[in-house]
Amino acid sequence: MKEITIIGNGSWGTALAKILTDNHVNIHWWVKSAEAAESLKTRGHNLHYLSSVTFPKERINIYSDINEAIKNGEAILFCVPSAYSLEVLNLIKFDRINTKVFISAVKGLVPEQNELMNDFLQQNNFIPQENYVAITGPSHAEEVAAERLSYLTFAGINLNLADQVAKVFANDYINTTSTNDVWGAQLAAILKNIYAIGAGISHGLDYGDNFLSVYAANCFHEMTEFLKQHFDSIHPSNQLPNFNKSAYLGDLLVTIYSLHSRNRGFGNMIGKGYTVQNAILEMNMVAEGYHAAKGIVEIADTFKIDCPIAHCIYKILWEGANAKQSFKTLEQYFK
């Protein structure tokens, strides 16, 4: 693949664009903001996200028309925050592109539907599962931008395609691997953002590293139990993936512990007493775990999956539960 369309120009989309242009891939980039588009065209910089990254102008083509951008790429790299994904998906003329490869960098559920992106695209006859690949971590956009060694996992039921896409992104500062566990890898990426908010809340409440290590261990246990039960509902006769791998445990740990984690930063403000609305305004960025908490709890209730940590975070964020009292309850639950 030498021509890839990128939809979205936030931090993660910008980091992925850097990887691709460093790998001599031409990108056709749909940028919603006219101001950001102009900056990329004239200066080779994204105005608001990872502005230290310089793009070679001969490798980036900027579009205001999303379908024109898509037409010129061999594959679509979708990097829109999940909260806005449905709005952007509704702009795409899928009847013209359902044979293209769809690479999702979304770490959340499609809003209103509470569905993973691959299921939403398949059920609406937009993109078949065989043409879908999801990117998961563990990695942070800031470290990718600084060319600090990072790891990406590419998940798709078509493992040959996942391998092919992984090779497009691999270079001396990006190690890649692939898996056919497209559902579990994406759900793990969603769950870890919720748990990272909880890690931030605990820090804001002045818990220390000892508590955080116990919190992380219990989050991993809850995540694996959630994934096992969800896996059994989809692939009851198949062998479970190894949840100790980097796409699951590694991504959870980096998001819980890293100061780059916007979800942890968001939770830290909640723990310090910010309202959800004030924390969102203060960050000026999307914390995926906030929206994910609501969707994951609804899925857990539907499948009768026990996830007290996710429920606790949901109640703090969406029902106004007292953070200090809620974490006192978790203290007794943890082992």
Beta strands, then each sheet from edge to edge (+ up, - down):
strand 1: 3-7
strand 2: 26-30
strand 3: 60-63
strand 4: 75-78
strand 5: 101-104
strand 6: 132-136
strand 7: 150-155
strand 8: 174-179
sheet 1: 3+ 2+ 1+ 4+ 5+ 6+ 7- 8-
end
